[in-house]
């Protein structure tokens, strides 16, 4: 690697670390303020519930981040989550082993992600259009499969996992760690991760440099689909039902978590720890607002304001380069 490349990489890493510490400080400050404002916030049950709420959005945000770094967007992840709850519920109720039902559901997510890659790479469709089409289609397919009804999962073994804890920490939060560590290694310490940033920065220059741009786009959307399907499995286990209308609007929460976590909607800027912190910041705001009886409409306004502020400063940072 050239001296110039090292010089560029170092400021980028320093920026990611500084921004991550800022987000962590904001999250800690929110917890302190809410603990003072309402004693019930710091209770064990509420903290466990907050971690469960934030965990699933956090995992979706990681998958969404891979896509946004390439300069794309995936609007289908909420629908993929709902569809995945139906697939895993139907398979478990049909008598398939739990491990096989989970595996098939994850493969469905992979297939959906690959379909998105095909639509973008081979058909020339904008990411916004192909993923929006999948969002609406999957909801309809799921409703046809279930005749518009919910499917009650008849396996206590499957549903118990999401409601239990290990050493006092909810199992769902352990799933964030399970996803976050390999995602961090992949994005920040592998050549495939560097390819994502390269494509998001300049796809044509990346192609001329020998990067397989098409394969990289396939990979980003496949990982996003996989993460969404995994969240669908976790959601089905938590609520004990399969319903294609579940997770409606979660795609916006995943995008918001990623953006609040420092991922640039212009591409080529992002991390794994940022979206994870962003997801738990949003979960904390929503949880605290509910405990303080703040109108739910204000929660949406606060989230929107955060996105506008962060995107604005991201634009300033880009213009200042």
C-alpha positions in Angstrom: 0.0 0.0 0.0 1.3 3.4 -0.9 2.1 6.2 1.5 -0.7 8.3 0.1 -3.2 5.4 0.7 -2.0 5.0 4.3 -2.5 8.7 4.8 -6.1 8.6 3.6 -6.9 5.4 5.5 -5.6 6.8 8.8 -7.9 9.9 9.0 -10.9 7.7 8.0 -10.2 5.3 10.9 -9.7 8.1 13.3 -13.0 9.7 12.2 -14.8 6.3 12.7 -13.3 5.9 16.2 -14.1 9.4 17.2 -17.7 9.2 15.9 -18.2 5.8 17.6 -17.0 7.3 20.9 -19.4 10.2 20.5 -22.3 7.8 19.9 -21.4 5.8 22.9 -21.2 8.9 25.1 -24.6 10.0 23.8 -26.1 6.5 24.6 -24.6 6.6 28.1 -25.9 10.2 28.6 -29.4 9.1 27.5 -29.4 6.2 30.0 -28.3 8.5 32.9 -30.9 11.2 32.1 -33.7 8.6 31.8 -32.6 6.9 34.9 -33.0 10.2 36.8 -36.2 11.1 35.0 -38.0 7.8 35.6 -36.9 5.2 38.2 -38.5 2.4 36.2 -36.0 2.9 33.3 -33.1 1.4 35.2 -35.1 -1.7 36.4 -33.7 -5.0 35.3 -36.9 -5.9 33.4 -36.9 -2.7 31.5 -33.2 -2.8 30.5 -33.7 -6.4 29.3 -36.7 -5.4 27.3 -34.8 -2.5 25.8 -31.9 -4.8 24.8 -34.4 -7.2 23.1 -36.1 -4.3 21.3 -32.8 -2.9 20.0 -31.2 -6.1 19.1 -33.3 -7.0 16.1 -33.1 -3.6 14.6 -29.3 -3.6 15.2 -28.8 -6.8 13.2 -30.9 -5.4 10.4 -28.9 -2.2 10.5 -25.7 -4.1 10.0 -27.0 -5.7 6.8 -28.4 -2.4 5.6 -25.0 -0.8 6.2 -23.3 -3.2 3.8 -25.7 -2.1 1.1 -25.5 1.7 1.8 -21.7 1.6 1.8 -21.9 0.5 -1.9 -24.2 3.5 -2.6 -27.4 1.4 -2.6 -30.4 1.0 -0.4 -32.5 -2.0 0.6 -36.2 -1.1 1.3 -37.3 -4.8 1.5 -35.7 -5.8 4.8 -38.9 -5.3 6.9 -40.9 -7.4 4.4 -38.1 -10.1 4.4 -38.4 -10.2 8.2 -42.2 -10.7 8.1 -41.9 -13.3 5.3 -39.2 -15.2 7.2 -41.5 -15.5 10.3 -44.0 -17.2 8.0 -41.5 -19.6 6.5 -40.0 -20.7 9.8 -43.4 -21.0 11.4 -44.9 -23.1 8.6 -41.8 -25.5 8.6 -41.8 -26.0 12.4 -45.5 -26.6 12.5 -45.1 -29.1 9.6 -42.8 -31.2 11.8 -39.4 -30.2 10.3 -36.5 -30.1 12.8 -35.9 -26.6 14.2 -32.4 -26.4 12.8 -33.6 -27.2 9.3 -36.4 -24.7 9.5 -34.0 -22.0 10.5 -31.5 -23.0 7.8 -34.1 -22.9 5.0 -35.4 -19.6 6.2 -31.9 -18.1 6.1 -31.4 -19.5 2.6 -34.6 -17.8 1.6 -33.1 -14.5 2.8 -30.0 -15.2 0.8 -32.0 -16.0 -2.3 -33.9 -12.7 -2.0 -30.7 -10.8 -1.6 -29.2 -12.5 -4.7 -32.4 -11.6 -6.6 -31.9 -8.0 -5.7 -28.3 -8.2 -6.9 -29.5 -9.7 -10.2 -32.1 -7.0 -10.7 -29.4 -4.3 -10.1 -26.5 -5.9 -12.0 -28.2 -7.7 -14.9 -31.5 -5.9 -15.3 -30.1 -2.4 -14.7 -32.8 -1.5 -12.1 -32.2 1.1 -9.5 -31.8 -0.4 -6.0 -34.7 1.7 -4.8 -37.1 0.2 -7.4 -36.1 -3.4 -7.1 -36.2 -3.5 -3.3 -39.4 -1.5 -3.2 -41.0 -4.0 -5.6 -39.8 -6.9 -3.3 -41.2 -5.1 -0.3 -44.7 -5.1 -1.7 -44.5 -8.5 -3.4 -43.3 -10.3 -0.3 -46.1 -8.9 1.8 -48.6 -10.2 -0.8 -47.0 -13.6 -1.1 -46.9 -14.0 2.6 -50.6 -13.1 2.9 -51.5 -15.6 0.2 -49.5 -18.4 2.0 -51.3 -17.7 5.2 -54.7 -16.7 3.9 -54.2 -13.5 5.8 -54.0 -15.2 9.1 -51.2 -15.6 11.7 -49.6 -18.9 12.3 -49.1 -19.9 15.9 -45.8 -21.7 16.4 -46.4 -25.0 18.4 -42.8 -25.4 19.6 -41.9 -24.2 23.1 -38.3 -25.1 22.5 -38.1 -22.6 19.6 -39.9 -19.8 21.3 -38.1 -20.2 24.7 -34.7 -19.2 23.3 -35.6 -15.5 22.6 -37.2 -15.1 26.1 -34.3 -16.5 28.1 -31.0 -15.0 29.2 -27.4 -16.1 29.6 -25.5 -14.7 32.6 -28.2 -12.1 33.0 -28.0 -10.8 29.4 -30.9 -11.5 27.0 -30.2 -14.2 24.4 -31.3 -11.7 21.6 -28.5 -9.4 22.6 -26.0 -12.3 22.4 -27.2 -12.7 18.8 -26.1 -9.1 18.1 -22.6 -10.0 19.3 -22.7 -13.2 17.2 -23.4 -11.1 14.1 -21.4 -8.0 15.0 -18.0 -9.6 15.5 -17.7 -11.4 12.2 -19.4 -8.4 10.4 -16.7 -6.2 11.9 -13.9 -8.5 10.8 -15.4 -8.8 7.3 -16.0 -5.1 6.8 -12.8 -3.7 8.3 -10.2 -6.4 8.0 -10.9 -8.2 4.8 -10.4 -7.4 1.1 -14.2 -8.0 0.5 -14.9 -5.2 3.0 -12.5 -2.9 1.2 -14.3 -3.7 -2.1 -17.6 -2.5 -0.6 -16.0 0.9 0.2 -14.3 1.0 -3.1 -17.5 0.4 -5.1 -19.4 3.0 -3.0 -16.6 5.5 -3.7 -16.3 5.0 -7.4 -17.7 1.9 -9.1 -16.0 2.6 -12.5 -12.6 3.3 -10.9 -13.0 0.1 -8.9 -13.8 -1.9 -12.0 -10.7 -0.5 -13.8 -8.6 -1.4 -10.7 -9.6 -5.0 -11.0 -12.5 -5.1 -8.4 -15.4 -7.4 -9.5 -18.1 -4.7 -9.0 -21.0 -7.0 -9.9 -19.9 -9.7 -7.4 -19.5 -7.0 -4.7 -23.0 -5.7 -5.2 -24.4 -9.3 -5.1 -22.5 -9.8 -1.9 -23.8 -6.7 -0.2 -27.5 -7.4 -1.0 -27.1 -11.1 -0.1 -25.7 -10.2 3.3 -28.6 -7.7 3.8 -31.1 -10.4 3.0 -29.4 -12.9 5.3 -29.4 -10.5 8.2 -33.1 -9.7 7.6 -34.1 -13.4 7.5 -32.1 -14.0 10.7 -34.1 -11.3 12.4 -37.3 -12.9 11.1 -36.3 -16.1 12.8 -35.6 -14.2 16.1 -38.9 -12.3 15.8 -40.9 -15.5 15.2 -39.2 -17.0 18.3 -40.0 -13.9 20.4 -43.7 -13.4 19.5 -44.4 -17.1 18.8 -46.2 -16.5 15.5 -45.6 -16.2 11.8 -47.2 -13.2 10.2 -46.2 -11.5 6.9 -47.4 -8.1 8.2 -44.8 -8.1 11.1 -41.9 -5.7 11.0 -43.8 -3.1 9.0 -41.7 0.0 8.8 -38.6 -1.7 10.3 -36.7 -1.0 7.0 -36.9 2.7 7.9 -35.6 2.0 11.4 -32.7 0.0 10.0 -31.8 2.8 7.6 -32.2 5.4 10.4 -30.0 3.3 12.8 -27.3 3.0 10.1 -27.4 6.7 9.2 -27.3 7.8 12.9 -24.4 5.4 13.3 -22.4 7.4 10.7 -23.1 5.5 7.5 -23.1 8.0 4.6 -26.1 7.8 2.3 -23.7 8.9 -0.4 -21.7 5.7 0.0 -18.2 4.7 0.9 -18.4 5.7 4.6 -19.6 3.4 7.4 -18.8 1.0 10.1 -20.3 -1.9 12.1 -20.2 -0.4 15.6 -21.9 2.8 14.5 -25.2 1.2 13.3 -25.3 -1.0 16.4 -25.0 2.0 18.6 -27.5 3.9 16.4 -30.1 1.1 16.9 -29.8 1.2 20.6 -29.9 5.0 20.7 -33.2 4.8 18.9 -34.4 2.0 21.1 -33.5 4.0 24.2 -35.3 7.1 22.9 -38.5 5.1 22.1 -38.3 3.2 25.4 -37.7 6.4 27.5 -40.5 8.2 25.7 -42.9 5.4 26.4 -42.0 5.5 30.1 -42.4 9.2 30.2 -45.7 9.0 28.4 -44.5 11.1 25.5 -46.7 11.1 22.5 -45.5 8.5 20.0 -45.7 11.1 17.2 -42.8 13.0 19.0 -40.7 9.9 18.8 -40.9 9.9 15.0 -40.2 13.6 14.9 -37.0 13.1 17.1 -35.8 10.3 14.8 -36.4 12.3 11.7 -34.6 15.3 13.2 -31.6 13.2 14.1 -31.4 11.9 10.5 -31.6 15.4 9.0 -28.9 16.7 11.4 -26.5 13.8 10.7 -27.0 13.8 7.0 -26.5 17.5 6.9 -23.2 17.3 8.8 -22.1 14.4 6.6 -22.7 16.6 3.6 -20.6 19.4 5.2 -17.8 16.8 5.9 -17.8 15.7 2.3 -17.7 19.2 0.9 -14.8 20.0 3.3 -12.6 17.2 1.9 
